[in-house]
Amino acid sequence: MPAIRNKKNELSILIPVYNEEKTLRKILTSTTDLPIKEYEVIVVDDASKDKSPQIIKAFAKEFKSSNVDLIVLRHEKNSGKGAGIQTGLKQAKGEYFVIQDADLEYDPKDIPAILHKAVTDNCDAVYGSRFLGDIKGMPKANYYANRGYNLILHILYNTKITDMHTCYKMVRTRLMKELKINSNGFDYATELVSKLLKRNILINEVPVGFKGRTKKEGKKINVMDGIECAYKLLRFRFSKNDKLFGEKSTTFGRFIIVGGTGFIINYIILVLLSQFAGVQHVIAETIAAFIALQVTFILHDRWTYQIHTPPGTAKLSFSKRYASYFFSNAFGSLMTVVAFSFLYSYLPRFISLLLAALIGVAWNYFMNKYIIWCSKTIKN
C-alpha cells in the first residue's frame, strides 16, 4: 500500500507481524501516536494465518495523520522475523531505523527517549536496554540465557552493552542498509550486533521497560534460537566473510560443533558413571554413548539440518531419520575401529587415531547430509 511521504522523516519504525491478532490493534494505535515530529511506520505481515491481515487492512483504511506515514507490506510465504526486517528496511526513508514487536512486551512510549539520545548525541546506534530499565514477567531461563549471551559478547568483543537481544535497536538507516543483514530468523539480532561491533560502531544504551509473555500468549523464540545465537556470535566474530566453512553454507560448521558437543557429553557421563558411581566401564560407555546419540540427533534434526522441503520433494519421516542416524553412527564407529586397527599396523598410534577419526567424521557427514536429512524428488 503506497503512502504519501513527508519531506523529512526522523525515524522509520518497522513492525514485523506474524499471528498477533490479540495485541496488533493496540500496538498499531500506540506506535502511530508518538510525540515525534515526522516519522513513518512500516508494517510487514509475514503471511499471518490468523486475523492479523484483516486488522492491518482495517487500521490502514481508517488511519489519518499529518505527521506519520503508514506503509503496509505482506509476505505471501512465512519467511521469519529477519526476512520481515529486510523487507521493511528496503522501504525505510527515515534518518534512523528501529523495530517494534507486535506484541505487548515493549511499550512504544519508550521509542522517543531512544530517538532523543540518538539525535542529541549524534549516535550511529542506540539500544534500549531492559536490564537498565524495568523487567517484569521474564522467565528465569530467558533471563539467565540473555545474561549468558551478553557475557559471551563481552568476552568476544570487549564491549559493555547490557542487552544485545533487546527489540529496540535503533540504528542509522543508511548504516543498517550498508550492513546487509542476511539472517531470516531471530538470529538477525546476533548478526546486527556483531557487524556493528566489528565496524567499531559505538552502541549507546538507554533504559526501557519490558513485560514478558508466555508461550501460551504467543511467545515464539525457543531453545534452538538460543543455540543459533551462541553459534553465530562465534561465527561472526572469527570469520572474515561472516561465514564459517563456506560462503553459502554453514552446515559443516554446525556438524562439527554438534559432534564436539556429543563427544563432551559422552565423556562427562562416562566419567560420572565409571569413576563416581562405580558402574562397570563397558556399561557406563554404553549409557554415555546412547545419551550423547540422543542429544546429537535432536540438535542435528532441529538445528544443523533444519529441513525445508521444496515443492515436489519429500523428506524421510522422523522415525526413519532416527533409525538411519542410529545405524549410521553404529556403522561409523565400527568403521573407525577397523580403520584404526589396520592403520596402526603401519603408522604411529596418534596418526592412526587421527586418520581413523577423520574417516568416521567423513562417513557421518556424508550420511547425514546426503541420505538421512536430504529432501528427495517425489516420483509421479
BELMO-V503519 format. One line per field, one symbol per residue. phi: phi as a letter, one per 20 degrees, with the letter a starting at -180 (. if undefined). burial: + if it has 16 or more other C-alpha atoms within 10 Angstrom, else -. A space follows every 50 residues. Layout:
# BELMO-V503519
phi=???
burial=???
This chain:
# BELMO-V503519
phi=.fceeffbefbddddfcblcffdfgffffffecdfcgbbcddddeelfde eggffffffffefbbeccedddcbefcfcoffffffffffefcffccbdc feedfdegfefgffffffffeleebcdeeffedddcmeggffffffffff fffgffdlddfdbfdffedecgfgfgffflfdfedffgffffffffffem efdeccfcebcfcegfeofdfcffffffffffgffffddfdmcdmpfdbd gfffgffffffffffgfffffffeeddmfggfffffffffffffffffff fecgdgfddfgncbdffgffffffffffffffffffffffgffffccggf fffffffffffffffffffdcfddfdfeef
burial=----+---++++++++++++++-++-++--++-+-+-+++++++++++-- -++-++--++------++++++++-----++++++++++--+++++++++ ++++++++-++--++-++----+++++++++---+----------++-++ +-+-------++++++++++++++-+----+-+-+++++++++++++--- --++++++++-++------------+-++++++++++----+++------ +++++-+++-+++-++--+++-++---------++-+++--++-+++-++ +-+++---------+-----++-+++-++--++-+++-++--++------ -++--++-+++-+++-+++-+++++-----
